[in-house]
């Protein structure tokens, strides 16, 4: 029997789950980002209320949110949240991997948005990197770096699997099998 699991949570489940956040500690160092958010889905109407609620205590009341529409299939104008409306705007000029939160009384916060389908190890690296105080790395740079790191990790796992499937055979740096005749010889040679 085969079971297929969705990598993103349905609307009801997303609203019940706590927001997955990593925030920059309060410091005088100003960086490009104030932390990272890893939503469960690409449904802003379901995802924004838990996010704004989680941020009320440390940051104050969020009144507006802006996104780049390339990462969100539907961008509602307003999202109901606990008897009030959260206003949502979109700008194609905004970094697609960033969410901007605004408050009339407190200010602005920029969060890296980690795609919901991201694996846990990549999300953990991204959340930690986005929360470094004073970092000059933008959301786009962090995502590009993670793409390279993730690709390297997948290649390393593939190479290890190849090693194991071949019984630990010697491989050249170019991925070719090496036998004794192709190994470098010591000064006196092998016999």
C-alpha positions in Angstrom: 0.0 0.0 0.0 1.3 3.4 -0.9 0.6 6.5 1.1 1.1 10.0 -0.3 1.6 12.8 2.2 1.3 16.5 1.3 4.3 18.6 2.3 2.1 21.6 3.0 -0.6 21.8 5.7 -4.3 22.3 4.8 -5.8 25.6 5.9 -7.4 24.3 9.1 -4.3 22.6 10.3 -2.1 25.7 9.5 -4.3 27.9 11.6 -3.9 25.6 14.6 -0.2 25.1 14.4 2.2 27.6 16.1 4.2 29.9 13.8 7.7 28.6 13.0 9.8 31.6 13.7 13.4 32.5 14.4 13.9 36.1 15.4 17.0 38.2 15.7 17.8 39.0 19.4 17.3 42.6 20.4 20.6 44.4 19.8 21.9 47.6 18.5 23.3 45.9 15.4 21.0 46.5 12.4 20.9 43.8 9.8 19.1 43.1 6.6 16.6 40.8 8.2 14.9 40.5 11.6 14.5 36.8 11.4 12.9 34.0 9.4 9.4 32.5 9.1 8.7 29.0 7.8 5.0 28.7 6.9 3.2 25.4 6.6 1.6 26.3 3.3 1.3 29.1 0.7 -2.1 30.2 1.9 -1.6 33.7 3.3 -5.1 33.8 4.7 -4.4 30.8 6.9 -0.7 31.5 7.7 -0.7 35.3 8.5 -3.0 35.2 11.7 -0.8 32.8 13.6 2.3 34.7 12.5 0.9 38.1 13.6 -0.3 36.7 16.8 3.1 35.2 17.6 4.8 38.5 17.0 2.4 40.7 19.1 4.2 40.0 22.4 7.8 40.6 21.2 7.1 43.2 18.5 3.7 44.8 19.0 0.5 44.8 16.9 1.2 44.0 13.2 -1.2 46.1 11.0 0.1 45.6 7.5 2.1 42.9 5.6 3.7 43.1 2.2 4.8 40.2 0.0 6.0 39.6 -3.5 3.2 37.7 -5.3 5.5 35.4 -7.2 5.7 33.0 -4.2 2.0 33.3 -3.1 -0.8 31.9 -5.4 -3.4 34.2 -3.8 -2.7 37.5 -2.1 -5.8 38.7 -0.3 -6.3 42.5 0.4 -7.2 41.8 4.0 -7.0 38.9 6.4 -9.4 38.6 9.4 -7.5 38.2 12.6 -9.1 38.2 16.1 -11.9 40.8 15.4 -9.7 43.1 13.3 -8.3 43.1 9.7 -4.7 42.6 8.8 -4.0 44.6 5.5 -1.9 42.8 2.9 -0.2 44.5 0.0 2.1 43.1 -2.7 5.0 44.6 -4.6 6.8 42.9 -7.5 9.9 45.0 -6.6 10.1 43.3 -3.1 12.4 40.4 -2.7 10.3 37.3 -3.4 11.8 35.5 -0.4 11.0 38.3 2.1 7.9 39.3 4.1 7.6 42.9 5.5 5.5 43.4 8.6 4.5 46.9 9.6 3.0 48.5 12.7 1.7 52.0 13.1 3.3 52.3 16.5 6.4 50.2 16.5 7.9 50.1 13.0 8.9 47.6 10.4 10.3 44.1 10.4 11.7 42.1 7.5 11.5 38.3 7.6 13.1 35.7 5.4 10.2 33.4 4.1 11.4 29.8 3.9 9.3 27.9 1.4 6.9 25.4 3.1 8.3 22.5 1.1 11.8 23.0 2.5 13.3 20.1 4.3 13.9 20.5 8.1 17.7 20.6 7.8 17.7 23.4 5.2 15.0 25.3 7.2 17.1 25.1 10.3 20.2 26.5 8.6 18.1 29.3 7.0 16.4 30.2 10.3 19.7 30.4 12.1 21.4 32.5 9.4 18.5 34.9 9.2 18.6 35.5 12.9 22.3 36.6 13.1 22.4 40.2 14.5 23.9 42.7 12.1 24.1 40.3 9.1 24.4 42.0 5.8 23.0 39.0 3.9 19.7 39.6 2.2 16.8 37.1 1.8 17.8 36.3 -1.8 21.4 35.7 -0.9 20.5 33.4 1.9 18.2 31.4 -0.3 20.9 31.2 -3.1 23.5 30.1 -0.6 21.2 27.4 0.7 20.5 26.1 -2.8 24.3 25.6 -3.2 24.7 24.0 0.2 21.7 21.8 -0.3 23.0 20.7 -3.7 26.3 19.9 -2.2 24.7 17.9 0.6 22.7 15.9 -2.0 25.8 15.3 -4.0 27.7 14.1 -0.9 24.8 11.7 -0.1 24.8 10.4 -3.7 28.6 9.9 -3.6 28.3 8.1 -0.2 25.5 5.9 -1.6 27.7 5.1 -4.6 30.6 4.2 -2.4 28.4 1.9 -0.3 26.7 0.2 -3.3 30.1 -0.6 -4.8 31.5 -2.1 -1.6 33.7 0.9 -0.8 35.5 0.8 -4.1 38.1 3.6 -4.7 36.8 6.4 -6.9 38.7 9.1 -8.6 37.8 12.7 -7.8 36.0 12.6 -11.1 33.7 9.8 -10.1 35.5 7.1 -12.1 36.3 3.7 -10.5 40.0 3.3 -9.8 41.8 0.0 -9.6 45.3 -0.7 -8.4 46.9 0.2 -11.7 45.5 3.8 -11.6 46.5 4.5 -8.0 49.6 6.7 -7.5 52.7 4.6 -6.8 55.1 5.2 -4.0 58.7 6.1 -4.9 59.8 2.4 -5.2 56.5 1.2 -6.8 54.3 -1.7 -5.9 54.9 -5.2 -6.9 
